[in-house]
Amino acid sequence: MERIEVETRVKKVVASLLKINLAEVTDNANFIFDLGADSMQSLELVAAFEEEFDIELDQDKALAVQTVADAVNFISGYVD
Amino acid sequence: MERSQLHQKNLDKIFYPDSVAIVGANKVQGTVPGDLLLNLAKSDFNGIIFPVSPREKFIAGIKSYRYVLDIPDPVDLAIIVFQASVVNLALEQCGQKGIKSAIIISAGFKEVGGGGVDLENNLKAIANKYEMSFIGPNCLGVINTDPRSKLNASFARNMPEEGSIAFLSQSGALCTAVLDYARAKEIGFSKFISFGNKADISEIDLLHYLKNDPKTKVILVYLEEVTNGVALMKVAREIIHDTGKPILVMKAGRTSAGAKAAASHTGSLAGSDQICDAAFKQAGIIRCDNIEEMFNKATAFAYQPAPKGNRVAIVTNAGGPGVLTTDATIHEGLELAQFSDATKEEFRKNLPKTANINNPVDVIGDARADRYNIALSGAFEDSGVDAVFTILTPQSMTDIDLIAREIAKVSSHYDKPVYASFMGEADVAVGVHSLQRNRIPHYLLPESMAKSMATVYKFSQLAGINGAEPVVFKDVDKETVDAILMGAKAAGKSFLTEEEAVKILAAYKLPVLESTLVNSAEEAVKVVTRIGFPAVMKIMSDDIVHKFDVGGVLLDIKTAGEAEEGFTKIMDSVKAHLPTAHLKGVLIRKMIPAGEEVIVGGKRDPAFGAVLMFGLGGIFVEVLKDVTFRIAPLSRKDAAEMISGIKAFPLLNGARGRTPRDLAGITDVLLRLSQMATDFPQIRELDINPLIVLDKAAGCYVADAKIML
């Protein structure tokens, strides 16, 4: 899967789950500090990424991911 | 500007901010960010609140900002409640905004280890870069009841009443328990501070601030670890000396698992808690074992004037409790006041015939407020009374509430303290409430009452003389000690030979006898003939610490023949026990006359630096652990207290017809050792065991010494 596709789908998942505009989900946006994700939403995001890409993520490593760009890189490592 | 100076400036904005940003706030009640905002809004805070939340436009009806940088007005204080992983981003923005003071509530830093330590170090670096100061992380927050501020910047459920007691705590959870306890007892606070991991602002900085806080009369501290004991002692002394404010500390860790195997007696006996105890005592800090004791004493300090003497009048409506109170009074070192004839006449005239007009004044079980008035007024008027204990038990005719008010009314006319114990619980509750509202310290038990007053009395007596200066001797030879220690370091030694130890002690004019190293039986004979009899012979080797255990010591050598034989005996025995040990020879010196054996030692503590120990020597030191500690450098008063502080002190001081020993000699040894331990931090542990103390004015002698590096 192309990186750009991963990025587009990640941003859509984030915007939908956090109920924010897609435009706010920039590459450098921090899930907690910029987008306001709380700890429950962080867990939900990991689950939503797994469902979106049909993958199983390492929970601890996934929760340590801070920004949208880092999430895209992290998930890219799990998809072909 | 030094960080500590900066903190003093920035702490003012922590307690008295004109505007506060809550960074990471949310709308969810029952969460730390949600409740913190509501608590602040509910506390009638005299300033502006700016919620900062990435997603909310308004919280609790207050306009919210996405970033602290978006706030158009200046902000004095930031309270950060974000998750640990992004606190650095929040603090960085606070720095960019020009905010100088912060409280970091968030947990997940040093206390969790691993990456948390790095996160905390990062916060310190950011604070340093922007000249900011912060309390926390991992704390409950800060409360200031001063009407000028009215700040509840915490997630404690309730804002306490205004009062004159400041409470500092390393544990956030204990804070809420203390607030709840104090609320039930109607105890108010001036400042209430949970300082958590103390990554930036520490208890030392807070104590400095409270020293100059006009709203604070009494300071309470809960500590789990002392990281800078020397600074803690210094600030405590300053506060007590300059302001007379008492400092009461509850320090966790009474039971020490840290009595690690050590090479010296001092090392194994000086657990960190004993050292803490000694340091607190030396600095005038009052140590409390539990919350109840702490508040019993704190209210005695905060609510009543200090007694000018220790003569107590007891007013009671019950004989038994009067006796119990008398026992407790005497037990705590207080005295029962002797009433003047005029006072007794007054009581005789106005109290029932069956009343006891001597101290304790028993106003009889059916007494109402009028009789308490007579007894209390008489006691307060009597110039032989320094303080009054009031006891009440609830009989059917006892007007409990009126009596409580009478105590408050009468005592308000006098500059003497009054304390009360209304014994019981349910029936007396109404009176206890009145006492608490009127700031009369109340105690469930007379024993607690006597203990609390005794603490206040002793503190007021000691406050003036705490500034005793350390003694410094000018006749010491630092160069010699320096040379020996440097040589030992170069040789990679972890302990010095007795010969080296003796040279070091001699350089500081400690009472060591001349000793000579010999390498043959013939030399031994020559030396003993020169120095005289009886003599002592000891093996010398860098490889042997416990010489007795390997047959390396012979005492009471009375003839040249014994010396000749002794040399061979020692060498053979040691070689048999330790064939590989390198033997330097045998040390010979004159035998010290019989006297009392004491131990004097020192060790280096990571928090308090050089610590000295004193106790009876021989088996007593290990079996009875009857030892005292003080932190170096010692004043003459410290040294005297170390000696008189052991339980066996009467044995040294001529009890039951024994000859008094040379206490001045021991004092001198302690003071010189204190100076040496202060001058040479590379000395890790040292023991003089035993120091033989002869009769008064006859001196004392070092019989054996060990120095570890």
HADDOCK unambig.tbl for C-alpha pairs under 7 A between the chains (distance, minus, plus):
assign (segid A and resid 33 and name CA) (segid B and resid 54 and name CA) 6.63 0.50 0.50
assign (segid A and resid 33 and name CA) (segid B and resid 86 and name CA) 6.16 0.50 0.50
assign (segid A and resid 34 and name CA) (segid B and resid 54 and name CA) 5.53 0.50 0.50
assign (segid A and resid 35 and name CA) (segid B and resid 54 and name CA) 5.72 0.50 0.50
assign (segid A and resid 35 and name CA) (segid B and resid 55 and name CA) 6.74 0.50 0.50
assign (segid A and resid 36 and name CA) (segid B and resid 53 and name CA) 7.00 0.50 0.50
assign (segid A and resid 36 and name CA) (segid B and resid 54 and name CA) 4.84 0.50 0.50
assign (segid A and resid 36 and name CA) (segid B and resid 55 and name CA) 5.61 0.50 0.50
